[in-house]
Amino acid sequence: MWVSKEFKICASHIIPNHPGRCRNLHGHNWRIVVSVNGDKDPGTGMVMDFAVLKKAVEPIVMRWDHQHLNYHILLPTAENIAIRLAHDCWPILGVIPKVLINETDNSEAIFDPEIDSEREFHAAPGNKKLWQSPLEGIIPVFRDMKARAVWYSRQMDEEQKLLAKLHKVGSRIANFKQYKDSLDENEAKHLLDELEQIKEQQTKNE
């Protein structure tokens, strides 16, 4: 039996080499459904408590909310987002989940572990990885699932710190380019002269 939890985020992406408009920067209101399959527990009558499923998956999904998905996935199609999310949820849930991604109300991609896991879960087109999994090349031994989840959570925290730095640098570059483009040639030269003077002064002080 399957149990599911739905999540919604807003995020932008670019699909490089797309023949249409998707090669331009754009965003979506994404609908994400994560499902796990299993037998009902005789005592609780549940496959998994919905609250437990939400608590496990929500932090993983919400790290992409109001983000640019190309910073997280090299080629962020709906299909690859579904695979990536299944991959990231797997260590926390202990099973590979089914993931549905609605890019729009009438467009969706579904990663089904019972059909796609061998074909898609670990491989990308041309055998080139679309992302570096925190589990890549590491085979730690855990006492139990809780220890495994704690370790994986720490790996994700480190990834988020790196992404935060990337966003900060990207923002500064974009802002500077926009400012630079707004200057005429004389103003740009004047600005560069001032920066050179500041640099020379700092060199002297050191």
N, C-alpha and C positions, 0 to 999 in steps of 0.2 A: 504494500500500500504506500502511496505517495502522500507526503504532507508538504505544504508550501508556505512561503512567506513572501510578500510583495514589498518592494522598495521603490522609491522614486528619487531621481537626482536630475540636476541640470548640469550639462557639461558640453564643451565644444570639442571639435576634432577636425582634422583635415585628412582626406584620403588621397595621398600623392598618386599621380598618374591616372586618376579617375577621368574618364572621358567627358564627364558632365560637370555640373556645378559643385559636386562634392569635393573637388580638388581645392576649392576655396574654403577659407575659414568659416565655419558655421557651427551651430549648436542645436541641441535637441533637449526635450523633456523626456528623459529615458525612464521607461518602466522596466523593472528588473524583478523576476520571480525566481527564487531559489528553492528547489525541492529536494527532499531526501526520501529514499525508498527503504522500507524495512518491515519487519514483523511487529505487530502490536505487542506491547508488554502486557502479560496477563493481569498484572496487578493494577496498572494505571489505565489500561485500555488505549494507550497512545503509542505511536511509532516514535515520536519526539514531541515534547511540549513545545507549543508555538513560541512561548517566551524564551525557551532555551535556544531555539533556532534563530530567533531574532537577535538575541544577545550575542550569538556566535558570528552571525553574518553581517549585521548592520555596520560595525566598525570597518569592515573590509570594503563594503559597498560605498559608505559615506566618505571615504578618503578621496573619492573621485568627484564628489559634489562640488559644483562651481570650480571645476578644474579644466585644464586643457589635456585631453586624453592622450595626445601624442607625446606628452612628457612621461606617460606611464607605459604605453604600448607603441611599438614602432609603427604598426599598421592597424589603427583602431577601428576596424570594421565591426559591425554588430557581431559577426561570427567570432572574430578574435577576442572581442570583449567577453563573450560568453565563455570561451575556452579559458581565458586568463582568470576570470572570476571563479570558475570551477576549480582551477589549479590552486588558487589562493585559499579557497574555503576547505579544500580537502584535508589539510593537516589539522584544522580546528574541529571539523565535524567528524573526522575519522572515516568518512566515506566520500566518494566522488559524487557531488550533487548534480542534478539536472539544472540547467540555467537557461531561462528564457529572457531575451533582450528585445524589448519593443523600442525601436528607434523612432517610429511614428505610430499613430493609432492603427494603421493597417499594414505595418511592416515589422517583421520579427525574425529573429534567429534563435534556434534552440540547440543547445549542446546537450545531448542525451548520452550519459555514460554507458548505457547498455548497448548503444549503437556506435558511438563515435570515439570512445576512449582509446582504443588501440590505434585508430587511424589519425586522430587529431590531438589527443591529450598531451603528448610529449613531442610532437613533430610539427614543423611549420613548412609552408611551401618551399621547395628546393632544399629541404633539410636545414634551413637557416632558422635559428631561434628568433622569435619575435620579441622575446624578453629573456632576461636572466633570472631564473627562479632563485629565491633565497635557499632552496634546497639543492641547487645545482652543485654536484661534486661533493656534497656533504652527506655522510650517512651516520648521523649520531645515534646513540642508543639511549632510549628513554625508559625511565622506571614505569611510567604509565602515560595515559593520554593527557593528563593535566600537565605533566612535565613537558610533553611534546608541544602542547598549546602555548605554554609560557615561553619556550625557546622560540617558537615561530613568531609569537607576538613581538619579541625583542628584535627579530630580524626585520619585521615590518616597520617597527619604530625607526630603525636605522635608515630604511629605505625612504621613509617619510621625511626625515631630516635632510637627506640628500636632495629630495624633490623640492623641499621648501627653499633650499639654496638656489636650485635651478630656476624656480619661479622668480625669485628675487633678482637674480642676475638678468634673466630674460626681460623682466619688467624695466630694469634700468636701461638695457640696450634699446628696447623699443621706444622708451621715453626720450632717450638721447637722439635717436634717429629722427624722431618726429620733430624735436626741437631744432636739430641741425638742418632738416629740410625746410624749416620755416624761415631760416636766415638767408639773407642775400649774400653775395660773395664778399663784400666789404665787412659785413657784420661777422661772418664766419672767420675771416682773417684776423679781425680784432679780437675775437674770442680765443683763437689759437695763440695769439701773441700774449694775451693775459695768462693763459694756462702755462705757457713756456716761462713767463716771468715768475709765476708762483713756484714752478718746479725748480728754477734756478735758485730762488730764495731758500727753498727747503733744503737744497743741496748744500748751500753755504752754511746754513744753521747746523746741519749734521756734521 
